[in-house]
Amino acid sequence: MSRDHDDAPTRTALDRFGVDVSHQEISRIVQELEELYKSQPGEWLPARGVASYLAAELGYEDEDEFEDALQSTFMDFLAKLPTIEVREIASELAPGTSRTCLRVVDDPSTHARPRALTLRVATRDDLWRALSLSANASWGVPEIDFDVGGDVKRVEDSVYNHLARAVFTLERHAEALARVDDDSSDARAIARTCEGLRGLLDLDAPWTLVVRDVDGRCAFKPSDGVEIRLLDDDDARV
């Protein structure tokens, strides 16, 4: 392993977002936008159509209510996202006209060096730091021997909400096991893990969050106190 305390990429990756991605609703909107883009065959999507789709899909009464949640117009919101490019694209159906379109791009502030990010969670403020996890990232808490593998998509949320989501998922799994076998040892083990995770949420004692950032795209905000350790090829493959 090699060590490197150049934390500039960690500082800038989330700083480039002009919105609070640790806010659950904003995070949900960003994720739904990126998932919509992935599901479409074209490179560019019409911005107004995307706004209408998101408003309906996310349960808003209309686009005005949707923009109230954004606390800005949809176009201003897009301008605050480093992973979204907006451009006027000439219409193929109506020559001489254009429409405002968007596409998802890689955040230029990220880099591709595998690394581990370590945060000592000691205060309530630490629980509410924003944490951006790439689709390939995994994270864990060594104090309770707990690890979570990568998701199928990038997720931005607070440390607290990442942890709470893990508890919710595990509890649903334990309930499913118990329905099959009400004396399931696996269900009991999962229940103990959930109890340990809830203790972390309550901050019964300081604990350590370790993120395995294999593609260099994860970030904390604020990033002060985050230890960065570069990983060699063998470590990155583990």
C-alpha positions as MATLAB code, in Angstrom:
seq = 'MSRDHDDAPTRTALDRFGVDVSHQEISRIVQELEELYKSQPGEWLPARGVASYLAAELGYEDEDEFEDALQSTFMDFLAKLPTIEVREIASELAPGTSRTCLRVVDDPSTHARPRALTLRVATRDDLWRALSLSANASWGVPEIDFDVGGDVKRVEDSVYNHLARAVFTLERHAEALARVDDDSSDARAIARTCEGLRGLLDLDAPWTLVVRDVDGRCAFKPSDGVEIRLLDDDDARV';
ca = [
       0.000    0.000    0.000;
       1.071    3.553   -0.576;
      -0.045    6.658    1.270;
      -1.037    9.948   -0.222;
      -2.621   12.839    1.636;
      -3.479   14.897   -1.431;
      -7.181   15.275   -0.710;
      -7.956   17.747   -3.500;
     -10.123   15.266   -5.441;
     -12.131   14.548   -2.292;
     -12.629   18.251   -1.650;
     -13.753   19.078   -5.155;
     -15.924   16.137   -6.209;
     -18.854   17.082   -3.971;
     -17.953   20.777   -3.797;
     -18.743   20.972   -7.503;
     -22.378   20.175   -6.734;
     -24.256   23.434   -6.244;
     -27.018   21.580   -4.382;
     -27.078   19.723   -1.082;
     -26.915   16.089   -2.221;
     -27.124   14.912    1.398;
     -30.740   16.135    1.386;
     -32.835   13.020    0.737;
     -35.238   14.548   -1.785;
     -32.487   16.267   -3.785;
     -30.496   13.029   -3.781;
     -33.580   11.151   -4.999;
     -34.109   13.620   -7.852;
     -30.464   13.438   -8.967;
     -30.498    9.634   -8.906;
     -33.799    9.411  -10.803;
     -32.447   11.814  -13.423;
     -29.328    9.721  -13.953;
     -31.322    6.469  -14.075;
     -33.690    7.956  -16.657;
     -30.740    8.960  -18.821;
     -29.236    5.465  -18.639;
     -32.526    3.936  -19.770;
     -32.733    6.017  -22.945;
     -30.975    5.155  -26.230;
     -30.206    8.719  -27.309;
     -27.199   10.777  -26.208;
     -29.217   13.957  -25.646;
     -32.602   14.203  -23.904;
     -34.981   17.199  -24.115;
     -34.728   19.074  -20.830;
     -38.406   20.053  -20.643;
     -39.493   16.488  -21.287;
     -37.161   15.260  -18.555;
     -38.587   17.803  -16.111;
     -42.143   16.669  -16.882;
     -41.187   13.017  -16.480;
     -39.412   13.563  -13.156;
     -42.286   15.615  -11.740;
     -44.764   12.855  -12.572;
     -42.522    9.921  -11.653;
     -41.584   11.375   -8.274;
     -45.173   12.142   -7.323;
     -45.342   15.922   -7.685;
     -48.661   17.513   -8.599;
     -47.096   19.494  -11.440;
     -43.819   21.041  -12.572;
     -44.351   24.100  -10.370;
     -44.454   21.907   -7.263;
     -41.420   20.024   -8.576;
     -39.464   23.268   -8.948;
     -40.576   24.336   -5.467;
     -38.822   21.212   -4.159;
     -35.738   22.119   -6.188;
     -35.911   25.697   -4.830;
     -35.046   26.834   -8.349;
     -36.076   26.372  -11.938;
     -35.203   23.004  -13.437;
     -32.670   24.637  -15.769;
     -30.951   26.422  -12.866;
     -30.904   23.113  -10.991;
     -29.195   21.380  -13.931;
     -26.562   24.119  -14.015;
     -25.578   23.184  -10.446;
     -24.854   19.537  -11.311;
     -21.298   18.800  -12.514;
     -22.473   15.521  -14.046;
     -25.011   17.197  -16.353;
     -24.189   18.996  -19.602;
     -26.832   21.243  -21.170;
     -26.732   22.313  -24.809;
     -28.987   23.718  -27.519;
     -29.394   20.931  -30.095;
     -30.635   21.612  -33.624;
     -33.948   19.950  -34.383;
     -33.912   17.316  -37.109;
     -37.676   17.611  -37.586;
     -37.846   21.402  -37.753;
     -34.775   22.818  -39.538;
     -33.674   26.177  -38.225;
     -34.958   25.516  -34.717;
     -33.345   24.019  -31.635;
     -34.300   22.748  -28.211;
     -32.517   22.655  -24.882;
     -31.192   19.160  -24.191;
     -29.130   17.471  -21.505;
     -26.818   14.527  -21.133;
     -25.028   12.871  -18.216;
     -21.235   13.147  -18.215;
     -18.464   12.092  -15.857;
     -17.639   14.600  -13.153;
     -14.338   16.107  -14.365;
     -13.160   16.565  -10.775;
     -12.856   12.816  -10.210;
      -9.777   10.727  -10.822;
      -9.159    7.045  -11.406;
      -6.677    6.089   -8.680;
      -7.960    3.335   -6.354;
      -7.920    4.475   -2.747;
      -9.432    4.029    0.686;
     -11.176    6.916    2.426;
     -11.393    6.722    6.215;
     -13.548    8.943    8.409;
     -13.626    8.808   12.204;
     -17.270    9.452   13.088;
     -17.243   11.149   16.483;
     -19.932   13.863   16.365;
     -23.463   14.363   15.047;
     -22.006   16.646   12.388;
     -19.933   13.717   11.105;
     -23.129   11.682   10.667;
     -24.559   14.426    8.475;
     -21.570   14.816    6.180;
     -22.426   14.204    2.544;
     -20.940   11.028    1.068;
     -20.927   10.319   -2.654;
     -20.474    6.612   -3.441;
     -19.750    5.400   -6.953;
     -21.451    2.277   -8.286;
     -18.265    0.270   -7.708;
     -17.515    1.496   -4.202;
     -17.919   -0.552   -1.043;
     -17.843    0.594    2.550;
     -17.673   -0.823    6.021;
     -17.344   -0.303    9.752;
     -14.454   -2.343   11.192;
     -15.628   -1.974   14.806;
     -18.615   -4.255   14.101;
     -17.060   -6.192   11.208;
     -19.673   -4.843    8.797;
     -19.224   -4.399    5.041;
     -21.519   -3.366    2.194;
     -20.750   -4.088   -1.453;
     -21.213   -1.746   -4.384;
     -24.601   -0.585   -5.629;
     -25.720   -0.639   -9.251;
     -25.680    3.150   -9.361;
     -23.962    6.128   -7.821;
     -25.556    7.302   -4.572;
     -25.151   10.672   -2.870;
     -26.523   11.002    0.636;
     -25.516   11.762    4.208;
     -23.450    9.244    6.162;
     -26.473    8.811    8.439;
     -28.808    7.980    5.565;
     -26.365    5.541    3.943;
     -26.264    3.693    7.264;
     -30.019    3.903    7.825;
     -30.606    2.475    4.343;
     -28.390   -0.495    5.177;
     -30.408   -1.126    8.365;
     -33.689   -0.981    6.442;
     -32.438   -3.422    3.780;
     -31.117   -5.882    6.353;
     -34.296   -5.752    8.424;
     -36.419   -6.545    5.363;
     -34.124   -9.479    4.590;
     -34.341  -10.765    8.174;
     -38.139  -10.555    8.072;
     -38.184  -12.597    4.861;
     -35.977  -15.261    6.445;
     -38.149  -15.379    9.567;
     -41.270  -15.960    7.482;
     -39.655  -19.096    6.071;
     -38.122  -20.249    9.369;
     -39.164  -18.555   12.605;
     -36.065  -20.009   14.278;
     -33.609  -18.871   11.590;
     -30.074  -18.396   12.913;
     -29.337  -16.146    9.933;
     -32.260  -13.889   10.855;
     -30.990  -13.638   14.435;
     -27.483  -12.794   13.217;
     -28.860  -10.075   10.946;
     -30.916   -8.693   13.846;
     -27.732   -8.419   15.928;
     -26.015   -6.608   13.071;
     -28.937   -4.181   12.797;
     -28.730   -3.529   16.531;
     -25.048   -2.693   16.125;
     -25.791   -0.372   13.206;
     -28.476    1.448   15.166;
     -25.896    1.997   17.892;
     -23.718    3.699   15.281;
     -26.634    5.917   14.242;
     -27.178    6.841   17.901;
     -23.429    7.506   18.185;
     -23.125    5.419   21.338;
     -19.354    5.673   20.790;
     -17.053    7.005   18.055;
     -16.649    4.635   15.105;
     -14.774    4.342   11.826;
     -16.212    4.464    8.315;
     -13.947    3.055    5.598;
     -14.827    3.520    1.916;
     -13.050    1.394   -0.705;
     -13.019    3.786   -3.642;
     -11.737    1.536   -6.425;
     -12.332    4.012   -9.247;
     -11.480    7.237   -7.425;
     -14.966    8.714   -7.688;
     -16.114    8.847   -4.055;
     -16.051   11.926   -1.854;
     -17.002   13.305    1.548;
     -18.220   16.861    2.119;
     -16.860   18.428    4.190;
     -13.643   16.450    3.720;
     -11.664   17.695    6.725;
     -10.341   14.829    8.842;
     -10.770   12.259    6.053;
      -7.696   10.044    5.682;
      -6.839    9.059    2.114;
      -4.718    5.994    1.418;
      -3.865    5.019   -2.136;
      -4.291    1.322   -2.883;
      -1.961   -0.803   -4.940;
      -3.305   -3.189   -7.595;
      -3.630   -6.146   -5.204;
      -5.532   -4.097   -2.607;
      -7.873   -2.685   -5.246;
      -8.828   -6.175   -6.436;
      -9.689   -7.518   -2.967;
];
